[in-house]
Amino acid sequence: PPTPYFAPPEHLIPNFDFPPGAQPMGGGGGGSPISQGAEAVFGSDLSTEEIHEHYAAQMEASGWRLVDDQPTENGMVTFWELVDEEGSSWAAKLEVFPNEEPAGSYTVRVQLLLPQ
């Protein structure tokens, strides 16, 4: 039989707000048996670091703990952990990177993994 679709409890995923002054351009989401993800594309005058700080603060406010960060040539990738009420450890990856086109636009992607 097919593997069931992975659907984490909604309260684990922060209800993200765009950075101040952002102009939404699109986004979407999807999942697999082991992960669930969403992304947003928007225009902003902020730097990659400022946008990352905006989303990282929302992760922390939702109970997530930063476990690793890996600045890349073009953006930022951070890894997060949250232990839920049942003791399950959830992992998430937050990516922020500028897009080549249109200029001044960014993609923010969050991926939540099945608990270990």
C-alpha positions as CSV (number, residue, x, y, z in Angstrom):
1,P,0.0,0.0,0.0
2,P,1.1,3.6,-0.5
3,T,2.9,5.3,2.4
4,P,0.6,7.8,4.2
5,Y,1.1,11.5,3.5
6,F,3.1,13.2,6.3
7,A,1.1,15.8,8.1
8,P,2.7,17.3,11.2
9,P,0.5,18.9,13.9
10,E,-0.2,22.4,12.6
11,H,0.9,24.1,15.9
12,L,4.5,23.0,15.2
13,I,4.8,25.1,12.1
14,P,5.0,28.9,12.8
15,N,2.4,31.0,11.1
16,F,5.1,33.2,9.5
17,D,4.6,36.9,8.8
18,F,6.4,38.6,5.9
19,P,9.1,41.1,6.8
20,P,7.9,44.7,7.0
21,G,7.5,46.2,3.6
22,A,7.7,42.9,1.7
23,Q,5.9,42.5,-1.6
24,P,4.6,38.9,-1.8
25,M,5.1,37.3,-5.2
26,G,4.1,33.7,-4.7
27,G,4.8,30.5,-2.8
28,G,3.6,27.1,-2.2
29,G,4.1,23.9,-0.2
30,G,4.1,20.2,-0.3
31,G,5.1,17.1,1.5
32,S,6.2,13.5,1.4
33,P,6.0,10.6,3.8
34,I,9.0,12.0,5.7
35,S,8.8,15.8,5.3
36,Q,6.6,18.8,4.9
37,G,7.7,22.1,3.4
38,A,6.6,25.5,2.4
39,E,8.2,28.5,0.6
40,A,7.4,32.1,-0.1
41,V,8.8,34.4,-2.7
42,F,8.7,38.2,-2.1
43,G,10.4,41.4,-2.9
44,S,12.2,43.3,-0.1
45,D,14.7,46.0,0.5
46,L,16.2,44.1,3.4
47,S,19.4,42.1,3.3
48,T,19.5,38.3,3.3
49,E,20.7,38.4,6.9
50,E,17.9,40.8,8.0
51,I,15.3,38.5,6.4
52,H,16.8,35.5,8.0
53,E,16.8,37.2,11.4
54,H,13.1,38.0,10.9
55,Y,12.1,34.4,10.3
56,A,14.5,33.0,12.9
57,A,12.9,35.1,15.5
58,Q,9.5,33.6,14.6
59,M,11.0,30.1,14.8
60,E,12.3,30.9,18.3
61,A,9.0,32.4,19.4
62,S,7.3,29.2,18.4
63,G,9.6,27.1,20.6
64,W,12.2,26.0,18.1
65,R,15.9,26.0,19.1
66,L,18.7,26.8,16.6
67,V,21.1,23.8,16.4
68,D,23.3,24.8,13.4
69,D,23.8,27.5,10.9
70,Q,25.5,27.3,7.5
71,P,25.9,30.6,5.6
72,T,26.2,29.9,2.0
73,E,27.7,31.9,-0.9
74,N,24.2,33.3,-1.7
75,G,22.1,32.9,1.4
76,M,21.6,31.3,4.8
77,V,20.6,27.8,5.9
78,T,19.8,27.1,9.5
79,F,18.8,23.9,11.3
80,W,16.3,23.8,14.2
81,E,15.0,21.4,16.7
82,L,11.8,21.3,18.8
83,V,10.8,18.6,21.3
84,D,7.0,18.4,21.5
85,E,4.7,17.6,24.5
86,E,5.0,13.9,23.8
87,G,8.8,14.0,23.8
88,S,9.2,13.6,20.0
89,S,12.1,15.5,18.5
90,W,11.3,17.4,15.4
91,A,13.8,18.9,13.0
92,A,13.4,21.8,10.6
93,K,15.5,23.6,8.0
94,L,15.1,27.3,7.3
95,E,16.6,28.6,4.0
96,V,16.8,32.2,2.9
97,F,18.3,33.2,-0.4
98,P,18.1,36.0,-3.0
99,N,16.7,35.2,-6.4
100,E,18.6,36.2,-9.6
101,E,15.3,37.4,-11.1
102,P,13.5,39.5,-10.4
103,A,16.2,41.6,-8.7
104,G,15.4,42.4,-5.1
105,S,13.4,39.3,-4.6
106,Y,14.0,36.4,-2.1
107,T,12.8,32.9,-1.4
108,V,12.3,31.6,2.1
109,R,11.8,27.9,2.5
110,V,11.0,25.9,5.6
111,Q,11.2,22.1,5.7
112,L,9.9,20.1,8.7
113,L,11.1,16.5,9.0
114,L,9.3,13.5,10.6
115,P,10.3,13.2,14.3
116,Q,13.1,10.9,15.3
